[in-house]
Amino acid sequence: MSRNKKNSTTQSLQHDAQETQDAHEKNHSDEKAHYKAELRALQIELVKLQRDIIRKNEKILVILEGRDSAGKDGSIKRIIEHLSPRETRVVALSKPSDKEESQWYFQRYIEHLPSAAEMVFFNRSWYNRAGVEKVMGFCTDQQYEEFFAEVNNFEGMLVRSGIHLFKFYLDISRDEQKKRLESRKDDPLKQWKTSPIDEKALKHWKDYSEARNIMFARSHSPFAPWIIVNANDKKRARLQLIKGILSRLSYSGKDEMQVLPDQSIVFEYEALYLDNAMIQE
């Protein structure tokens, strides 16, 4: 092959590679623009919702559970971004103190429940006992059983008192969790998220799965059902989570089509979903 022919072939290959890269970048840019536009539209719906909550003096409690790195922080950040800080609270409790350890288990959560006109988001909740405390041995078998003996009655009281209670579980695969935990180590802006528990998350994957499945089976109820969100795609999960909240509440000016969730991503728990892979193993 002549030198000119070689150069022509090389240039052609380079041109094709550049076109492929340009197309990829354009698709990425289009997806990002679409995500931002849809997020803004949903955030407008959230503002409409909050105006109605304030007007009607309603009380909203949203619980977000899920494995480490499932996307709870990022989701809450986008949900509350344009809401009134006076009527919006995020609760992320640290390890209980010695005094709190001596109290009735649910006691320290009660003071954080929503008052009239408030939206409260629990970034993890009393379900710590059914998850990390059980897996890591931070509670006794007796405490674990007492939790399940009381949790449905406790949530029933909350609902009967007028609180709108929503329990969301952000579900990710083992490979996705591994990737996200690894990315935390190299990101200086995410160092606050790392903890000794993170290092044991993958090691205890099956234990967490078993604890989660028991939690679903024993605390899913008609008045406080578990709502699963497939969260392997962070951005899609955020949008669908917001739709999952909005679609379950009535408010003035609601755009019904805008808030219709994708039921392959957001769905109420059913035991059969553990067998058909809708819920990660």
Summary of the structure (lengths in Angstrom):
residues: 281
radius of gyration: 22.4
end to end distance: 55.3
largest distance: 85.0
contacts: 771
relative contact order: 0.14
helix: 56%
strand: 12%
